[in-house]
Amino acid sequence: MKKIILVLLLLPNICFSQKSSLKDRLVSQIRSGEPTINVKKKDRNKFPKLVVCIVVDQMRFDYVYRFWNEFNENGFKRLVNNGHFFRNCQFGYVPTYTGPGHASIFTGTTPSVHGIIANDWYDKKSGEYIYCAGDGEMHTVCSCQENKIDIVSSDGKMSPHHMLTTTLSDEIKLFNNKSKVYGVSLKDRGAILPAGHTADGAFWLNNEAQWITSTFYMQELPKYIEDINANNPAYIYLQGKWEVKGKFSHNLDDMYARGSKSIKTTPFGNTILKDLALEVIEKENLGQDEHTDVITISFSSTDYIGHKYGPHAPEIKDTYIRLDKDIEEILNVLEKHIGKENIILFLTADHGVVSEPSELIERKIPAGYFDKNIMITELKEHLMSEYNLPSIDNCNECIANYSNNHLFLNHEYISKNLNLNLKEVRQVCANFLLKYEWVKNTYTSDQLHKNEYQDSFHSLVQKGYNQKRSGDVIVKLQTGWLSSHWQGGGTTHGSSFSYDTHVPLIFWGGNISKGKTDRKVNIRDIAPTISMMLGVSYPNGCTGNPLPEITQ
């Protein structure tokens, strides 16, 4: 009893001592200029040495589970089982293409803000098409004679200058210019847009299956890239057959004879990209000091093969089984030479893909093909009738372009030459196009300016709309419908429906807790999440939010 009383008597003094100690620490921090929040030094040292960003082009969410039993334990399964898997990650805009997808992941916003509204788009001022990564001011840097550099290949006349905002990679470089940033992909846009405006380098494959870059980044290729090119990586892999017995067989020698770039349409395109990524990590000493480095890796063969054969083809299954092994090798190297605790890695996709309409029709699912040329011809005839125009030529002049499901009108001709109300003409066009069974909705630019849509399919169109770059009327297709271009076989993407917008998102490494989250998250949440973990600014156009499952 006496012992208990003694302890109770001492408690106030103990508590006072603790409070005094805390007060003293706070006063000391204020006087010294240190932050007054309780940030332990060890927490500051948890910043990763390397951020690894993997984008699998055209990977739908369901592929994770569809091919699960075929994956080994150390590839995709390793990421899912030891990382954090967001199973309801969505793209919050339309169109779902490669260019906008990569830009949105790394800028943390949508085409309405970052400006990459498609892979290429019609320019209202010049009447020409703009490629999302094209830059005529740049020159190709390749394994070729300098005086023939742009004659041999124009594939390097590229830069990210059409992207209007900063990326995650840019903000990391602005925070600490000693950080190194590299982007690699089979596709130029898959390397350039993620790496951003301030990258140290970006490399992609040209039409001769050689790794190249642009004068935007450097004046000559690093020696290790020259050495890779000298070994002709396409020839190494394009030998023999790509086959699964009883399912398919493709002669790789014949493919190589038709052009070495055909490696992009085989799983081995992913493999040579993996080889390049590991070489960049090693030769550029990424993740070897206290400055956080970044490498972005965009696997593109999955997209080429998906377009050609469709999502249910045995070729696509085999491609993902082989990609699983490539992922395993990357993870093994990272763990061995850098350490899992020093890495933050995320894996996602730039869009999904729709099943071939012909397959859907066979299974009695509504789908089909449409001819946009017939649609536009009938629209012109309707305008001629609606406004009593003397000739179809007048209507030809009214419509400047139709691409990416955007209708562009000739503003000057309609307003000045025909003396028609432009807003009214837009609405007439929009109303007429609704008659087609493959059209679900139409939107005029006036509607998108006037209204603010929230949490609906309409909002996806609005977030993909850029006032300066988008068309006058936006057409949204019904589920399962594609242009007649695909009627001969293959498929594509670009819609606002789940088969195009629902993609996997997995975080792995560092102190990332294991788990699965099924609440809806957005692809634009990735950049602010990594930014928060690194203590750097969000990309300057960011509209996403950090994921608390990762940051807390």
C-alpha positions in Angstrom: 0.0 0.0 0.0 2.8 2.4 0.9 4.5 1.7 -2.5 1.3 2.5 -4.3 1.0 5.8 -2.5 4.6 6.7 -3.2 4.1 6.1 -7.0 1.0 8.3 -7.0 2.8 11.1 -5.2 5.5 11.0 -7.9 3.2 10.9 -10.9 2.7 14.7 -11.1 6.4 15.3 -11.1 6.9 12.7 -13.8 4.2 14.2 -16.0 5.5 17.7 -15.3 9.0 16.6 -16.3 7.7 15.1 -19.6 5.7 18.2 -20.4 8.7 20.4 -19.6 10.9 18.3 -21.8 8.5 18.6 -24.7 8.1 22.3 -24.2 11.9 22.7 -24.1 12.2 20.7 -27.3 9.7 22.9 -29.1 11.3 26.1 -27.9 14.7 24.8 -29.0 13.3 23.9 -32.5 11.7 27.3 -32.9 14.9 29.1 -31.9 17.0 26.9 -34.2 14.6 27.2 -37.1 13.8 23.5 -37.1 10.2 22.4 -37.9 8.0 22.2 -34.8 6.1 19.2 -36.0 7.4 15.9 -34.8 9.3 14.7 -37.9 11.9 12.2 -36.9 15.2 12.2 -38.8 14.7 8.6 -39.7 11.5 9.4 -41.5 13.3 11.9 -43.7 15.7 9.2 -44.7 12.8 7.0 -45.9 12.6 8.8 -49.2 13.3 6.2 -51.9 16.5 6.1 -53.9 14.5 5.1 -57.0 11.0 5.6 -58.2 10.1 2.9 -60.8 7.0 3.7 -62.9 5.7 0.8 -65.1 2.9 1.3 -67.6 1.6 -1.7 -69.4 0.0 -0.5 -72.6 -3.6 -1.7 -73.1 -3.6 -3.8 -69.9 -7.2 -4.3 -68.7 -7.9 -4.9 -65.0 -9.3 -8.3 -65.6 -6.0 -9.6 -67.1 -4.5 -9.8 -63.5 -7.0 -12.5 -62.6 -7.6 -14.0 -66.0 -4.0 -15.0 -66.2 -3.3 -15.4 -62.5 -2.9 -19.2 -62.5 -0.4 -18.9 -65.3 1.8 -16.3 -63.6 4.8 -17.4 -61.5 5.2 -16.3 -57.9 7.7 -13.6 -58.5 6.2 -11.4 -61.2 2.7 -9.9 -61.1 1.8 -12.1 -58.1 4.8 -10.7 -56.2 3.5 -7.2 -56.7 -0.1 -8.1 -55.8 0.8 -10.2 -52.7 3.5 -8.0 -51.3 2.2 -4.6 -52.4 -1.0 -2.6 -52.4 -3.5 -3.4 -55.1 -6.1 -0.8 -56.0 -8.7 -3.0 -57.8 -11.1 -0.2 -58.9 -8.8 2.3 -60.6 -10.5 4.3 -63.4 -9.6 6.8 -66.0 -11.7 9.9 -65.5 -12.0 11.1 -69.0 -12.4 10.1 -72.6 -10.7 9.4 -75.1 -8.7 6.6 -73.6 -5.6 6.5 -75.9 -1.9 6.0 -75.3 -0.9 9.7 -75.4 -3.5 11.0 -73.0 -3.1 8.0 -70.8 0.6 8.4 -70.2 0.2 12.2 -69.8 -2.7 11.8 -67.3 -0.8 9.3 -65.1 2.2 11.5 -64.7 0.6 15.0 -64.7 -2.1 14.0 -62.2 -4.8 15.6 -64.4 -6.9 15.2 -67.5 -6.7 16.2 -71.2 -8.8 19.3 -70.4 -5.8 20.6 -68.5 -2.6 18.9 -69.8 -3.7 19.3 -73.4 -2.9 15.9 -74.8 -6.3 15.2 -76.1 -5.4 12.2 -78.4 -2.4 10.5 -79.9 -2.8 13.1 -82.7 -5.4 15.7 -83.3 -6.6 18.2 -86.0 -5.3 21.7 -85.5 -8.0 24.3 -86.0 -5.6 27.0 -86.9 -3.3 25.3 -89.4 -5.7 22.6 -90.7 -2.9 20.1 -90.1 -2.6 17.2 -87.7 -0.5 17.5 -84.6 1.2 14.4 -83.1 1.2 14.5 -79.3 5.0 14.1 -79.1 6.0 15.6 -82.5 8.5 18.5 -82.6 9.8 19.6 -86.0 12.4 21.8 -84.3 14.2 18.7 -82.9 16.5 16.2 -84.7 16.9 12.5 -84.5 19.8 11.1 -82.5 20.6 7.6 -83.6 23.3 5.1 -84.5 23.9 6.7 -87.9 26.1 9.2 -89.7 25.5 12.7 -88.5 25.0 14.2 -91.9 22.2 11.7 -92.7 20.6 11.9 -89.3 17.2 13.1 -90.3 17.3 11.4 -93.7 17.9 8.0 -92.2 15.2 8.5 -89.5 12.8 11.2 -88.6 11.5 9.1 -85.7 13.4 11.2 -83.3 12.0 14.6 -84.1 10.1 14.5 -80.8 9.7 16.3 -77.5 7.1 16.8 -74.8 6.4 20.4 -75.7 2.7 19.8 -76.6 2.1 18.8 -72.9 1.0 21.9 -71.2 1.7 21.0 -67.5 4.5 19.6 -65.5 4.8 15.9 -64.7 5.7 14.1 -61.5 9.2 13.6 -63.0 9.5 17.4 -63.6 8.6 18.2 -60.0 11.2 15.8 -58.7 13.8 17.4 -60.9 12.7 20.9 -59.8 12.9 19.8 -56.2 16.4 18.4 -56.6 18.2 18.8 -59.9 20.7 16.1 -58.9 17.9 13.6 -59.3 18.1 11.7 -62.6 15.1 10.9 -64.7 14.9 8.5 -67.7 12.0 7.2 -69.8 12.1 4.1 -72.0 9.5 2.6 -74.3 9.0 1.0 -77.7 6.8 4.0 -78.5 8.2 7.5 -78.5 5.2 8.9 -76.7 5.4 6.2 -74.1 9.0 7.3 -73.2 8.6 11.1 -73.7 5.4 12.0 -71.9 6.1 10.2 -68.7 9.7 11.5 -68.5 8.5 15.0 -68.8 10.1 18.3 -69.8 13.2 18.1 -67.6 14.3 14.5 -68.1 17.9 13.5 -68.5 17.0 11.1 -71.3 14.3 9.2 -73.1 14.8 6.3 -75.5 12.5 4.6 -77.9 12.6 2.2 -80.8 12.6 3.5 -84.4 11.3 1.7 -87.5 14.7 -0.1 -87.9 14.4 -1.5 -84.4 17.2 0.7 -83.1 17.1 2.7 -79.9 17.1 6.4 -80.6 16.4 9.7 -78.9 16.0 13.4 -79.7 18.2 16.4 -79.6 15.7 17.6 -77.0 17.6 15.4 -74.5 21.2 15.0 -75.9 23.4 15.4 -79.0 24.6 11.8 -79.2 23.6 8.4 -77.8 25.4 7.0 -74.8 28.0 4.4 -75.6 26.0 1.6 -73.9 23.0 2.4 -76.2 25.3 2.4 -79.2 26.6 -1.0 -78.1 23.1 -2.4 -77.7 22.2 -1.2 -81.2 25.3 -2.7 -82.7 24.2 -6.1 -81.4 20.9 -5.8 -83.3 18.5 -6.8 -80.5 15.6 -7.5 -82.8 17.6 -10.1 -84.7 18.5 -11.9 -81.5 14.9 -12.5 -80.6 13.3 -12.8 -84.1 14.5 -16.3 -84.8 12.6 -19.5 -84.9 8.9 -19.5 -84.0 6.6 -17.8 -81.5 4.1 -20.5 -80.8 1.9 -22.2 -78.3 1.2 -25.8 -79.5 -2.4 -26.3 -80.5 -3.1 -22.6 -80.3 -0.9 -20.6 -82.8 2.4 -20.5 -84.5 4.2 -17.5 -86.0 7.4 -17.7 -88.0 9.7 -15.1 -86.5 12.3 -15.4 -89.3 9.6 -14.3 -91.8 8.6 -11.5 -89.5 12.1 -10.2 -89.4 12.5 -10.5 -93.1 9.4 -8.2 -93.5 11.0 -5.6 -91.2 12.8 -5.6 -87.9 10.2 -3.3 -86.4 7.9 -6.3 -86.4 9.4 -7.2 -83.1 7.0 -4.7 -81.6 4.1 -7.1 -82.5 5.7 -10.0 -80.5 6.3 -10.4 -76.8 10.0 -10.0 -77.4 9.5 -6.3 -77.9 8.7 -6.2 -74.2 11.8 -8.3 -73.5 14.2 -6.0 -75.4 12.7 -3.1 -73.5 13.3 -4.8 -70.2 16.9 -5.4 -71.3 17.2 -1.7 -72.1 15.6 -0.5 -68.8 18.0 -2.7 -66.7 21.0 -1.3 -68.8 19.8 2.3 -68.1 19.5 1.6 -64.4 23.0 0.1 -64.3 24.9 2.5 -66.6 23.3 5.7 -65.3 23.7 4.6 -61.7 20.1 5.1 -60.8 19.2 4.6 -57.2 22.8 4.6 -56.0 22.9 7.8 -53.9 20.7 9.9 -51.6 19.0 11.7 -54.5 15.8 10.2 -55.6 16.0 9.0 -59.3 13.2 8.1 -61.6 12.8 5.6 -64.4 9.6 5.2 -66.4 9.1 2.0 -68.3 6.2 1.6 -70.8 5.7 -1.9 -72.2 4.1 -1.5 -75.6 4.1 -4.9 -77.3 0.9 -5.7 -75.3 -0.8 -2.9 -77.2 0.4 -3.9 -80.6 -0.6 -7.5 -80.0 -3.9 -6.6 -78.5 -4.9 -4.4 -81.4 -3.9 -7.2 -83.9 -5.4 -10.2 -82.2 -7.9 -9.0 -79.6 -8.1 -9.4 -75.8 -9.2 -13.0 -75.9 -6.6 -14.3 -78.3 -4.1 -17.0 -77.1 -1.4 -14.6 -78.3 -2.4 -12.0 -75.7 -2.4 -14.6 -72.9 1.1 -15.8 -73.9 2.3 -12.3 -74.1 1.3 -11.6 -70.5 2.8 -14.9 -69.3 6.1 -13.8 -70.9 5.8 -10.2 -69.6 5.4 -11.8 -66.1 8.9 -13.2 -66.4 10.2 -9.8 -67.6 8.6 -8.1 -64.6 10.2 -10.8 -62.3 13.7 -10.1 -63.7 13.2 -6.3 -63.1 12.1 -6.9 -59.5 15.0 -9.3 -58.9 17.6 -6.8 -60.1 16.0 -3.9 -58.2 16.0 -5.9 -54.9 19.5 -7.2 -55.3 21.2 -3.9 -56.3 19.1 -1.2 -54.7 16.9 -2.9 -52.1 13.2 -3.1 -51.9 13.2 -0.8 -49.0 14.8 1.9 -51.1 12.3 1.7 -54.0 8.8 2.9 -54.7 7.3 1.1 -57.7 3.9 1.4 -59.2 2.4 -0.5 -62.1 -0.7 0.5 -64.1 -1.9 0.9 -67.6 -2.7 3.7 -70.0 -6.0 2.3 -71.1 -7.9 -1.0 -71.6 -9.5 -2.4 -74.8 -12.8 -3.5 -76.1 -13.5 -7.1 -77.3 -13.8 -7.5 -81.0 -17.3 -6.5 -82.0 -17.5 -9.6 -84.3 -16.9 -11.8 -81.2 -19.5 -9.9 -79.2 -22.1 -10.3 -82.0 -21.4 -14.1 -82.1 -22.2 -14.2 -78.4 -25.4 -12.2 -78.9 -24.0 -9.1 -77.2 -25.0 -5.7 -78.7 -22.1 -4.4 -80.8 -21.2 -3.5 -84.4 -19.1 -1.5 -86.9 -19.9 1.8 -88.4 -18.7 3.8 -91.4 -17.8 7.3 -90.4 -17.5 8.4 -94.1 -21.2 7.5 -94.7 -22.2 9.3 -91.5 -20.4 12.5 -92.5 -21.7 12.4 -96.1 -25.3 12.1 -94.7 -24.6 14.9 -92.3 -23.6 17.2 -95.2 -26.7 16.3 -97.1 -28.8 17.1 -94.0 -27.1 20.6 -93.6 -27.8 21.3 -97.3 -31.5 20.5 -96.8 -31.8 22.2 -93.4 -30.3 25.5 -94.6 -31.4 25.4 -98.3 -27.9 25.5 -99.5 -27.5 25.5 -103.3 -24.7 22.9 -103.5 -23.1 20.1 -101.6 -19.9 22.0 -102.0 -21.2 24.5 -99.5 -21.6 21.7 -97.0 -18.1 20.3 -97.8 -16.8 23.7 -96.7 -18.8 23.7 -93.5 -17.1 20.6 -92.1 -13.4 21.0 -91.7 -12.6 17.6 -90.2 -13.9 14.5 -88.3 -11.4 12.6 -86.2 -11.2 11.0 -82.8 -15.0 11.3 -82.8 -14.7 15.1 -82.8 -16.5 17.1 -85.5 -14.7 20.3 -86.5 -16.6 23.0 -88.2 -15.3 25.8 -90.4 -16.2 28.7 -88.2 -15.3 31.5 -90.7 -17.1 30.0 -93.6 -20.3 29.3 -91.7 -20.4 32.7 -90.0 -19.2 35.0 -92.9 -19.9 33.1 -96.1 -23.2 31.5 -95.2 -24.2 34.0 -92.5 -25.4 31.2 -90.2 -25.4 31.1 -86.5 -22.5 28.9 -85.5 -24.0 27.8 -82.2 -27.2 26.7 -84.0 -25.3 24.8 -86.6 -23.4 22.9 -83.9 -26.7 21.9 -82.3 -28.2 20.8 -85.7 -25.2 18.6 -86.3 -25.4 17.1 -82.8 -29.1 16.4 -83.1 -28.7 14.7 -86.5 -25.9 12.4 -85.4 -28.0 11.1 -82.6 -30.1 9.2 -85.2 -27.4 6.5 -85.6 -27.7 3.4 -83.5 -24.0 3.5 -82.7 -24.1 7.0 -81.3 -25.0 7.1 -77.6 -24.6 10.8 -76.9 -23.5 14.0 -78.6 -22.1 17.1 -77.0 -21.6 20.6 -78.4 -18.7 22.8 -77.3 -21.4 25.2 -76.0 -22.8 22.5 -73.7 -19.4 21.7 -72.3 -18.6 25.4 -71.7 -21.9 26.1 -70.0 -22.4 23.0 -67.8 -20.3 21.4 -65.2 -21.0 17.6 -65.0 -20.2 15.7 -61.9 -19.6 11.9 -61.5 -21.3 10.8 -64.7 -20.4 9.7 -68.2 -20.9 13.3 -69.2 -18.1 14.4 -66.9 -15.7 12.0 -68.6 -16.3 13.8 -71.9 -15.9 17.2 -70.3 -12.6 16.2 -68.6 -11.3 15.1 -72.0 -12.4 18.3 -73.7 -9.8 21.1 -74.2 -11.3 24.3 -75.4 -8.4 25.3 -77.7 -7.8 21.8 -79.2 -11.1 19.9 -79.2 -13.9 19.9 -81.8 -17.3 21.6 -82.1 -19.3 18.4 -81.6 -18.1 15.4 -79.6 -19.6 12.0 -80.5 -19.8 9.3 -77.9 -20.3 5.8 -79.2 -22.4 3.0 -77.8 -20.7 0.1 -76.0 -19.1 -2.4 -78.3 -19.1 -0.3 -81.5 -16.0 0.4 -83.6 -15.2 2.0 -86.8 -15.4 -0.2 -89.9 -11.6 0.0 -90.1 -11.6 -2.9 -87.6 -14.1 -5.0 -89.4 -11.4 -7.2 -91.0 -10.1 -8.1 -87.5 -8.5 -6.7 -84.4 -9.8 -4.1 -82.0 -9.0 -0.8 -80.3 -9.9 1.5 -77.4 -10.8 5.1 -76.7 -14.3 5.0 -75.1 -15.5 6.0 -71.6 -16.7 2.4 -70.8 -15.2 0.1 -68.2 -13.4 -2.1 -70.7 -11.3 1.0 -71.6 -11.2 2.8 -68.3 -10.7 0.1 -65.7 -7.0 -0.7 -65.2 -4.9 -2.2 -62.5 -2.9 -0.1 -60.1 -0.3 -1.6 -57.8 2.2 0.0 -55.4 5.2 -2.0 -54.2 8.4 -1.4 -52.3 9.6 0.9 -49.4 7.2 1.0 -46.5 4.1 0.4 -48.6 1.7 -1.8 -46.7 0.3 -4.9 -48.1 -3.4 -4.9 -49.0 -6.2 -4.5 -51.4 -8.5 -1.5 -51.8 -11.8 -1.7 -53.7 -13.0 1.9 -53.4 -13.0 3.9 -56.7 -9.7 5.7 -57.3 -8.6 7.7 -60.3 -5.5 7.4 -62.5 -4.7 11.0 -61.8 -4.3 10.2 -58.1 -0.9 8.4 -58.8 1.2 11.6 -59.3 0.1 13.4 -56.1 0.5 10.2 -54.1 4.1 9.8 -55.2 4.6 13.6 -54.7 3.3 13.4 -51.2 5.6 10.5 -50.4 8.6 12.4 -51.7 7.7 15.7 -50.2 7.7 17.5 -53.6 5.1 19.7 -55.2 2.3 18.2 -57.1 2.5 18.6 -60.9 1.3 22.2 -61.6 -2.0 21.2 -63.2 -2.8 18.3 -60.8 -6.4 17.6 -60.1 -6.0 14.2 -58.4 -5.7 13.4 -54.7 -3.1 11.4 -52.7 -4.2 7.9 -51.8 -4.2 7.6 -48.0 -3.7 3.9 -48.1 -0.2 4.6 -49.4 0.7 7.9 -47.9 -0.3 7.4 -44.3 
